[in-house]
Amino acid sequence: MIGLLILAEKNLGAGLIATVAHTLGGRPPQLEATEFDHSAPPELIETSLRQSIQKVERGEGVLILADVYGATHTNIACRQLKRGTIELITGINLPMLLRVVCHPATTLPALAKLAGEGGRDCIVYMNSDI
């Protein structure tokens, strides 16, 4: 099973996990969140991130779903990436997360692709004629 790690500031990860658990009737066992305060020192963020990666790693890789591209915590996560073993997608939203937890029996690269598609394709401008 691929480990899923939400990397986000404060309560965003916990809120997303609670919503997924409510929607699916239970919390997926491979899903965790690493939450932090933006004022935390980078060294603390990196230590917490490494511990969280080890916690969710079950031999099939880890997909990190982060909130913001280019933020300190995301840049720290980039230093942990290993193609095919630890991957990162930014811009997490609920449709992205639901997409990945509903496809647990796939490869890490395919799951990363599903995450990106779920996040992008489920953004709909309802009043648009385009």
Secondary structure as GFF3:
##gff-version 3
##sequence-region A 1 130
A	DSSP	beta_strand	3	9	.	.	.	ID=ss1
A	DSSP	alpha_helix	12	24	.	.	.	ID=ss2
A	DSSP	beta_strand	31	36	.	.	.	ID=ss3
A	DSSP	alpha_helix	42	56	.	.	.	ID=ss4
A	DSSP	beta_strand	62	66	.	.	.	ID=ss5
A	DSSP	alpha_helix	72	78	.	.	.	ID=ss6
A	DSSP	beta_strand	86	90	.	.	.	ID=ss7
A	DSSP	alpha_helix	94	101	.	.	.	ID=ss8
A	DSSP	alpha_helix	108	121	.	.	.	ID=ss9
###
